Amino acid sequence: MPANAAKHLHGRQERNARLSLANCACESVPGGRKAAGVDPELKNANQNRLRRIEGQIRGLQKMVDEDRYCADIITQVASVQEALRGVARNLMKNHLHHCAAKALRSRKKAETEAMYDELLELIYAHLR
């Protein structure tokens, strides 16, 4: 592994370790964390949106199988991407309302900083 790649991987591992310090409304369970505070309306909206996205993906597969016009396929890909961004926005809203709010209100420096780091990472990932 090249030195730069190893350094980047190590940096990401350190950042993830700090992020796991964030005390939020999420509870730790084997295999990861589980959100404890989920807005039922947002959850329902996300489930409906994901079902529609699933149908759009099947439509894209069919378009590719049928050798449809590339520009039409690209347009549909953009539509799916925007729909996924909508799901991510809903998840971010829920995360800020439940998980992040608890950590930021804790007034514990390590937890607060870890949550700020986590939120910045999420924001940077969405801005790409």
Residue frames as a rotation matrix with the C-alpha (Angstrom) as fourth column:
MET 1
0.590 0.807 0.000 0.00
0.807 -0.590 0.000 0.00
0.000 0.000 -1.000 0.00
PRO 2
-0.075 -0.625 0.777 1.48
0.501 -0.697 -0.513 3.41
0.862 0.351 0.365 -0.95
ALA 3
-0.767 -0.343 -0.542 2.46
0.634 -0.277 -0.722 5.66
0.097 -0.897 0.430 1.97
ASN 4
-0.867 0.472 0.162 -0.16
-0.461 -0.881 0.102 8.29
0.191 0.014 0.982 1.12
ALA 5
-0.043 0.888 -0.457 -2.93
-0.335 0.418 0.844 5.70
0.941 0.189 0.279 1.00
ALA 6
-0.169 -0.091 -0.981 -1.84
0.745 0.640 -0.188 4.21
0.645 -0.763 -0.040 4.33
LYS 7
-0.961 -0.210 -0.180 -1.70
0.277 -0.743 -0.610 7.68
-0.005 -0.636 0.772 5.89
HIS 8
-0.583 0.809 0.072 -5.19
-0.647 -0.516 0.561 8.48
0.492 0.280 0.825 4.56
LEU 9
0.088 0.602 -0.793 -6.57
0.099 0.787 0.609 5.17
0.991 -0.132 0.010 5.85
HIS 10
-0.494 -0.340 -0.800 -4.99
0.803 0.175 -0.570 5.72
0.334 -0.924 0.187 9.27
GLY 11
-0.985 0.141 0.101 -6.43
-0.161 -0.957 -0.242 9.25
0.062 -0.255 0.965 9.40
ARG 12
-0.224 0.957 -0.183 -9.90
-0.567 0.025 0.823 7.92
0.793 0.288 0.537 8.54
GLN 13
0.001 0.186 -0.983 -9.61
0.536 0.830 0.157 5.23
0.844 -0.527 -0.098 11.24
GLU 14
-0.833 -0.338 -0.438 -8.64
0.551 -0.425 -0.719 7.87
0.057 -0.840 0.540 13.83
ARG 15
-0.804 0.578 0.138 -11.52
-0.538 -0.807 0.244 10.09
0.252 0.122 0.960 12.74
ASN 16
0.003 0.833 -0.554 -13.97
-0.232 0.539 0.809 7.19
0.973 0.126 0.195 12.95
ALA 17
-0.328 -0.177 -0.928 -12.71
0.783 0.498 -0.372 6.35
0.528 -0.849 -0.025 16.45
ARG 18
-0.991 -0.009 -0.132 -13.33
0.079 -0.841 -0.536 9.97
-0.106 -0.542 0.834 17.52
LEU 19
-0.529 0.846 -0.066 -16.76
-0.636 -0.344 0.691 9.93
0.561 0.407 0.720 15.89
SER 20
-0.095 0.510 -0.855 -17.73
0.304 0.833 0.463 6.83
0.948 -0.216 -0.234 17.82
LEU 21
-0.842 -0.227 -0.490 -17.27
0.533 -0.197 -0.823 8.89
0.091 -0.954 0.287 21.00
ALA 22
-0.742 0.595 0.310 -20.31
-0.477 -0.793 0.380 10.96
0.472 0.134 0.871 20.05
ASN 23
-0.850 0.522 -0.062 -22.98
0.379 0.527 -0.760 10.29
-0.364 -0.670 -0.647 22.63
CYS 24
-0.753 0.643 -0.137 -26.27
-0.584 -0.558 0.590 10.56
0.303 0.525 0.796 20.84
ALA 25
0.032 0.878 0.478 -29.74
-0.923 0.210 -0.323 9.11
-0.384 -0.430 0.817 21.09
CYS 26
0.383 0.043 -0.923 -28.53
-0.646 0.727 -0.234 6.10
0.661 0.686 0.306 19.14
GLU 27
0.595 -0.155 0.789 -27.95
-0.635 0.512 0.579 2.90
-0.493 -0.845 0.206 21.03
SER 28
-0.400 -0.809 -0.431 -25.09
-0.916 0.373 0.151 0.53
0.039 0.455 -0.890 20.34
VAL 29
0.705 0.550 0.448 -26.11
-0.520 0.830 -0.202 -2.92
-0.483 -0.090 0.871 19.20
PRO 30
-0.061 -0.745 0.664 -24.02
0.195 0.644 0.740 -5.80
-0.979 0.175 0.106 17.88
GLY 31
-0.128 -0.086 0.988 -22.93
0.966 0.213 0.144 -4.91
-0.223 0.973 0.056 14.36
GLY 32
-0.573 -0.133 0.809 -23.39
0.478 -0.856 0.197 -1.14
0.666 0.500 0.554 14.73
ARG 33
-0.922 0.313 -0.228 -25.63
0.012 -0.564 -0.826 1.52
-0.387 -0.764 0.516 16.16
LYS 34
-0.398 0.878 0.265 -29.38
0.849 0.244 0.468 1.77
0.346 0.411 -0.843 16.03
ALA 35
-0.739 0.177 0.650 -31.28
-0.174 -0.982 0.070 5.04
0.651 -0.062 0.757 16.08
ALA 36
-0.735 0.491 -0.469 -33.41
0.660 0.358 -0.660 5.34
-0.156 -0.794 -0.587 19.18
GLY 37
-0.169 0.670 -0.723 -35.19
0.100 -0.718 -0.689 8.52
-0.980 -0.189 0.054 18.15
VAL 38
-0.923 -0.070 0.378 -36.81
0.374 0.060 0.925 8.12
-0.087 0.996 -0.029 14.75
ASP 39
-0.526 0.764 -0.375 -39.61
-0.613 -0.646 -0.456 10.40
-0.590 -0.010 0.807 13.62
PRO 40
-0.260 0.464 0.847 -42.36
0.346 0.863 -0.367 8.01
-0.902 0.198 -0.385 12.38
GLU 41
0.775 0.576 -0.261 -43.42
0.000 -0.412 -0.911 10.40
-0.632 0.706 -0.319 9.59
LEU 42
0.219 -0.788 -0.575 -39.86
-0.937 -0.335 0.102 10.73
-0.273 0.516 -0.812 8.29
LYS 43
-0.614 -0.427 0.664 -39.39
-0.317 0.904 0.288 6.97
-0.723 -0.033 -0.690 8.48
ASN 44
0.202 0.791 0.577 -42.58
0.427 0.460 -0.779 6.38
-0.882 0.404 -0.245 6.50
ALA 45
0.805 0.055 -0.591 -41.59
-0.410 -0.669 -0.620 9.03
-0.429 0.741 -0.516 3.95
ASN 46
-0.198 -0.963 -0.183 -38.15
-0.902 0.106 0.418 7.43
-0.383 0.248 -0.890 3.56
GLN 47
-0.478 0.071 0.875 -39.61
0.074 0.996 -0.041 3.94
-0.875 0.045 -0.482 3.16
ASN 48
0.620 0.765 0.176 -42.01
0.300 -0.024 -0.954 5.18
-0.725 0.644 -0.244 0.45
ARG 49
0.619 -0.450 -0.644 -39.26
-0.724 -0.646 -0.244 7.09
-0.306 0.617 -0.725 -1.32
LEU 50
-0.455 -0.847 0.275 -36.93
-0.678 0.530 0.509 4.07
-0.577 0.045 -0.816 -1.22
ARG 51
-0.060 0.516 0.854 -39.65
0.369 0.807 -0.462 1.87
-0.927 0.288 -0.239 -2.74
ARG 52
0.894 0.372 -0.251 -40.04
-0.047 -0.478 -0.877 4.38
-0.446 0.796 -0.410 -5.58
ILE 53
0.193 -0.915 -0.354 -36.27
-0.927 -0.288 0.241 4.48
-0.322 0.281 -0.904 -6.03
GLU 54
-0.425 -0.291 0.857 -36.22
-0.161 0.956 0.245 0.69
-0.891 -0.033 -0.453 -6.16
GLY 55
0.493 0.691 0.528 -38.73
0.487 0.284 -0.826 0.85
-0.721 0.665 -0.196 -9.01
GLN 56
0.819 -0.256 -0.514 -36.67
-0.507 -0.742 -0.439 3.51
-0.269 0.620 -0.737 -10.76
ILE 57
-0.234 -0.954 0.188 -33.58
-0.756 0.300 0.582 1.28
-0.612 -0.006 -0.791 -10.53
ARG 58
-0.172 0.253 0.952 -35.49
0.363 0.915 -0.177 -1.62
-0.916 0.316 -0.249 -12.08
GLY 59
0.859 0.511 -0.028 -36.56
0.202 -0.389 -0.899 0.77
-0.470 0.766 -0.438 -14.84
LEU 60
0.404 -0.806 -0.433 -32.94
-0.842 -0.513 0.169 1.76
-0.358 0.296 -0.886 -15.39
GLN 61
-0.439 -0.548 0.713 -31.91
-0.265 0.837 0.480 -1.89
-0.859 0.022 -0.512 -15.65
LYS 62
0.292 0.654 0.698 -34.62
0.577 0.462 -0.674 -2.42
-0.763 0.600 -0.242 -18.25
MET 63
0.886 -0.001 -0.464 -33.51
-0.291 -0.780 -0.554 0.65
-0.361 0.626 -0.691 -20.18
VAL 64
-0.094 -0.991 -0.090 -29.92
-0.848 0.032 0.529 -0.66
-0.522 0.127 -0.844 -20.28
ASP 65
-0.351 0.024 0.936 -31.11
0.151 0.988 0.031 -4.16
-0.924 0.152 -0.350 -21.27
GLU 66
0.533 0.697 0.479 -33.12
0.625 0.057 -0.779 -2.62
-0.571 0.714 -0.405 -24.13
ASP 67
-0.434 -0.829 0.353 -30.19
0.878 -0.302 0.372 -0.46
-0.202 0.471 0.859 -25.32
ARG 68
0.679 0.734 -0.023 -32.19
0.724 -0.674 -0.151 2.72
-0.126 0.086 -0.988 -24.81
TYR 69
0.481 -0.440 0.758 -30.78
0.289 -0.736 -0.612 6.10
0.827 0.514 -0.227 -25.78
CYS 70
-0.304 -0.756 -0.580 -27.88
0.809 0.116 -0.576 7.02
0.502 -0.644 0.577 -23.45
ALA 71
-0.819 -0.010 0.574 -29.13
-0.152 -0.960 -0.234 10.54
0.554 -0.278 0.785 -22.72
ASP 72
0.237 0.968 0.088 -32.48
-0.492 0.042 0.870 9.14
0.838 -0.249 0.486 -21.56
ILE 73
0.443 -0.160 -0.882 -30.72
0.614 0.771 0.169 6.72
0.653 -0.617 0.440 -19.21
ILE 74
-0.652 -0.757 -0.037 -28.50
0.586 -0.472 -0.659 9.48
0.482 -0.452 0.751 -17.85
THR 75
-0.433 0.594 0.678 -31.57
-0.498 -0.785 0.369 11.61
0.751 -0.178 0.636 -17.17
GLN 76
0.630 0.703 -0.331 -33.12
-0.158 0.533 0.831 8.77
0.761 -0.471 0.447 -15.19
VAL 77
0.003 -0.724 -0.690 -29.87
0.818 0.398 -0.414 8.22
0.575 -0.564 0.593 -13.26
ALA 78
-0.814 -0.289 0.504 -29.94
0.045 -0.897 -0.440 11.90
0.579 -0.335 0.743 -12.26
SER 79
0.098 0.942 0.322 -33.53
-0.580 -0.209 0.788 11.45
0.809 -0.264 0.526 -11.09
VAL 80
0.619 0.059 -0.783 -32.55
0.425 0.813 0.398 8.50
0.660 -0.579 0.479 -8.89
GLN 81
-0.450 -0.868 -0.207 -29.60
0.706 -0.204 -0.679 10.44
0.547 -0.452 0.705 -7.47
GLU 82
-0.620 0.289 0.730 -31.87
-0.403 -0.915 0.021 13.35
0.674 -0.281 0.683 -6.52
ALA 83
0.522 0.839 -0.152 -34.35
-0.339 0.368 0.866 10.96
0.782 -0.401 0.477 -4.90
LEU 84
0.304 -0.505 -0.808 -31.52
0.764 0.636 -0.110 9.43
0.569 -0.584 0.579 -2.84
ARG 85
-0.757 -0.552 0.349 -30.39
0.276 -0.755 -0.595 12.90
0.592 -0.354 0.724 -1.81
GLY 86
-0.045 0.839 0.542 -33.95
-0.590 -0.460 0.664 13.46
0.806 -0.290 0.516 -0.55
VAL 87
0.713 0.220 -0.666 -33.68
0.294 0.768 0.569 10.38
0.637 -0.601 0.483 1.64
ALA 88
-0.240 -0.903 -0.357 -30.32
0.831 0.000 -0.557 11.62
0.503 -0.430 0.750 2.93
ARG 89
-0.614 0.075 0.786 -31.81
-0.220 -0.972 -0.078 15.03
0.758 -0.221 0.613 3.75
ASN 90
0.502 0.858 0.109 -34.58
-0.429 0.138 0.893 13.36
0.751 -0.494 0.438 5.77
LEU 91
0.536 -0.382 -0.753 -32.04
0.671 0.734 0.105 11.21
0.513 -0.561 0.650 7.59
MET 92
-0.594 -0.772 0.227 -29.90
0.511 -0.580 -0.635 14.28
0.621 -0.261 0.739 8.33
LYS 93
-0.172 0.630 0.757 -32.97
-0.514 -0.713 0.477 16.10
0.840 -0.308 0.447 9.69
ASN 94
0.810 0.488 -0.325 -33.73
-0.041 0.601 0.798 13.17
0.585 -0.633 0.507 12.01
HIS 95
0.156 -0.850 -0.504 -30.08
0.840 0.382 -0.385 12.88
0.519 -0.364 0.773 13.06
LEU 96
-0.661 -0.394 0.639 -29.88
0.106 -0.892 -0.440 16.58
0.743 -0.223 0.631 13.92
HIS 97
0.107 0.832 0.544 -33.19
-0.591 -0.387 0.708 16.55
0.799 -0.397 0.451 15.77
HIS 98
0.934 0.339 -0.112 -32.56
-0.146 0.649 0.747 13.46
0.326 -0.681 0.656 17.88
CYS 99
0.627 -0.719 -0.301 -28.98
0.750 0.662 -0.019 12.25
0.213 -0.213 0.953 17.94
ALA 100
-0.281 -0.817 0.504 -26.90
0.611 -0.557 -0.562 15.38
0.740 0.150 0.655 17.49
ALA 101
0.245 0.443 0.863 -29.08
-0.322 -0.802 0.503 17.55
0.914 -0.401 -0.054 19.73
LYS 102
0.975 0.136 -0.174 -28.55
0.100 0.432 0.896 15.24
0.197 -0.891 0.408 22.71
ALA 103
0.280 -0.950 -0.139 -24.77
0.951 0.295 -0.096 15.16
0.132 -0.106 0.986 22.24
LEU 104
-0.330 -0.422 0.844 -24.53
0.413 -0.869 -0.273 18.92
0.849 0.258 0.461 21.78
ARG 105
0.473 0.588 0.656 -26.70
-0.379 -0.536 0.754 19.61
0.796 -0.605 -0.031 24.85
SER 106
0.674 -0.195 -0.712 -24.56
0.577 0.741 0.343 17.30
0.461 -0.642 0.612 26.99
ARG 107
0.837 -0.412 0.360 -21.98
-0.486 -0.863 0.142 20.06
0.252 -0.294 -0.922 27.50
LYS 108
0.578 -0.711 0.401 -19.30
0.165 0.583 0.796 17.36
-0.799 -0.394 0.454 27.63
LYS 109
0.206 -0.554 -0.807 -16.39
-0.720 -0.645 0.259 18.62
-0.663 0.527 -0.532 25.56
ALA 110
-0.781 -0.569 0.258 -15.34
-0.276 0.685 0.675 15.26
-0.560 0.456 -0.692 24.07
GLU 111
-0.279 0.766 0.579 -18.89
0.705 0.572 -0.419 14.31
-0.652 0.291 -0.700 23.09
THR 112
0.607 0.510 -0.609 -19.64
0.055 -0.792 -0.608 17.75
-0.793 0.336 -0.509 21.67
GLU 113
-0.094 -0.743 -0.663 -16.45
-0.777 -0.361 0.516 17.83
-0.622 0.564 -0.543 19.60
ALA 114
-0.810 -0.168 0.562 -17.01
0.107 0.899 0.424 14.29
-0.577 0.403 -0.710 18.36
MET 115
0.146 0.941 0.304 -20.53
0.699 0.120 -0.706 15.20
-0.701 0.315 -0.640 17.24
TYR 116
0.526 -0.037 -0.850 -19.31
-0.410 -0.886 -0.215 18.36
-0.745 0.462 -0.481 15.50
ASP 117
-0.569 -0.807 -0.159 -16.72
-0.589 0.265 0.763 16.24
-0.574 0.528 -0.626 13.69
GLU 118
-0.580 0.428 0.693 -19.36
0.525 0.847 -0.083 13.71
-0.623 0.316 -0.716 12.70
LEU 119
0.507 0.835 -0.213 -21.70
0.400 -0.447 -0.800 16.42
-0.763 0.320 -0.561 11.40
LEU 120
0.206 -0.511 -0.834 -18.91
-0.691 -0.679 0.246 18.07
-0.692 0.526 -0.493 9.42
GLU 121
-0.808 -0.501 0.311 -17.98
-0.187 0.718 0.670 14.71
-0.559 0.483 -0.674 7.85
LEU 122
-0.166 0.841 0.515 -21.62
0.730 0.456 -0.510 14.17
-0.663 0.291 -0.689 6.86
ILE 123
0.652 0.399 -0.645 -21.91
-0.024 -0.839 -0.543 17.64
-0.757 0.369 -0.538 5.40
TYR 124
-0.205 -0.811 -0.548 -18.64
-0.735 -0.242 0.633 17.32
-0.646 0.533 -0.546 3.47
ALA 125
-0.759 -0.056 0.648 -19.73
0.229 0.910 0.347 13.93
-0.609 0.411 -0.678 2.10
HIS 126
0.217 0.943 0.254 -23.00
0.715 0.024 -0.699 15.44
-0.665 0.333 -0.668 0.84
LEU 127
0.538 -0.021 -0.843 -21.30
-0.289 -0.944 -0.160 18.41
-0.792 0.330 -0.514 -0.80
ARG 128
-0.563 -0.798 0.215 -19.27
-0.082 0.313 0.946 16.24
-0.822 0.515 -0.241 -3.19
